[in-house]
């Protein structure tokens, strides 16, 4: 296959994630909690020409990696891109969310992390490395890549767990995601995004005192 290395970025898990990964011959990097921090730490030790980002609750389709290489070979000026996604669980509401995600990535070039973003190593270097935000790193990556060229959008490449989109909390979660997304775009416009900590707390419901204690332990 075209995948030459797999790196698991462990942000302080308390289960057997790291041990299981190591037993499969996968390289594990330990780092602070926060999606952008974790991905950035992994990106520092990668050696490939293209970095593919896959969240723990997502499954990549078998032909996806090959499709990335072919698309980047044909689109030599494209800095990276993302896939169309679908939820593993059926249901009209989840299909609507997936369709909106894919429409945004296709038309605006802004992908979310559960769309299996990929980026050329050279492009990543040009934008100063992977954004180390605790949350909204996916949006920030897309916006930075757009400075270099139009990101690619490849149809149907990743299947994602829909557990966050259960019917009981569907509208609440939709409001949360859309609210954070547009708030980030506005605050970014005025240079107020910082490290994404506020977005992280809001999205995951983590108490500020817990997060402060964690940061003290990590740094």
C-alpha positions, -999 to 999 in steps of 0.1 A, spaced: 0 0 0 9 37 -1 7 42 37 43 39 50 39 48 86 11 51 112 15 74 142 -10 75 171 -10 108 190 -22 99 225 -34 129 245 -33 113 279 -57 84 275 -65 63 305 -73 30 287 -51 7 268 -49 28 236 -11 33 237 -4 -3 246 -27 -17 219 -11 6 193 24 -4 203 15 -41 201 4 -36 165 38 -20 156 24 15 155 45 44 167 29 63 196 36 99 206 25 112 240 14 148 241 -9 173 257 -47 170 253 -62 189 224 -67 178 188 -44 203 172 -17 198 198 -18 160 193 -18 162 155 10 187 155 31 165 178 26 136 154 34 157 124 68 166 139 80 130 136 64 120 102 87 113 73 63 109 44 54 133 16 18 135 26 2 136 61 -33 120 64 -52 128 95 -77 102 108 -97 107 140 -101 78 163 -138 74 156 -134 73 119 -126 44 94 -109 51 61 -121 33 31 -96 8 16 -89 28 -16 -87 62 1 -49 64 4 -43 55 -32 -69 80 -43 -50 108 -24 -18 100 -42 -35 99 -76 -53 132 -69 -22 150 -57 -2 137 -86 -28 150 -111 -34 183 -91 2 193 -86 -7 227 -73 -31 215 -47 -17 217 -12 -40 190 3 -77 184 7 -103 162 24 -128 135 18 -165 133 17 -178 116 48 -207 95 59 -219 83 93 -219 46 102 -253 48 117 -283 53 93 -308 81 98 -321 111 79 -307 136 104 -272 122 102 -274 121 64 -283 157 64 -253 166 86 -230 146 64 -244 163 33 -238 198 48 -203 188 58 -195 176 23 -211 207 7 -190 230 28 -158 213 20 -166 210 -17 -177 246 -22 -158 266 4 -127 244 8 -131 243 46 -132 207 60 -138 194 95 -114 169 110 -138 139 106 -134 143 68 -99 128 68 -79 159 59 -46 154 41 -18 178 33 15 177 15 45 179 38 59 208 18 27 227 21 26 221 58 61 236 61 50 266 40 21 274 64 44 271 95 34 236 105 2 221 117 -20 245 137 -15 237 174 -50 247 184 -68 226 210 -99 228 188 -107 243 154 -74 231 141 -92 216 112 -108 249 101 -75 267 106 -56 242 85 -82 246 57 -79 284 58 -42 283 57 -40 258 29 -63 280 8 -36 306 7 -15 282 -12 -41 268 -36 -76 253 -38 -78 222 -15 -91 190 -32 -124 173 -23 -126 136 -29 -160 118 -27 -168 92 -1 -136 82 16 -143 80 53 -171 66 76 -175 82 110 -193 72 142 -225 91 147 -226 88 185 -224 126 190 -255 130 168 -279 109 188 -315 120 184 -319 132 220 -291 157 217 -292 163 179 -304 200 179 -282 209 208 -251 195 192 -259 211 158 -263 245 175 -230 240 194 -210 230 162 -224 258 141 -220 283 169 -184 275 175 -176 274 138 -190 309 130 -177 323 162 -142 311 153 -144 326 118 -155 360 133 -129 360 161 -102 349 137 -110 379 115 -102 401 145 -72 381 157 -88 368 189 -86 330 185 -55 322 205 -49 285 212 -85 273 209 -88 265 246 -122 282 250 -136 262 220 -122 230 235 -139 236 268 -172 245 252 -172 215 228 -162 188 253 -178 204 284 -146 204 303 -144 225 334 -118 253 333 -102 242 366 -97 207 353 -81 220 322 -58 243 342 -47 214 364 -40 193 334 -19 220 318 2 223 350 8 186 350 18 185 313 41 215 312 
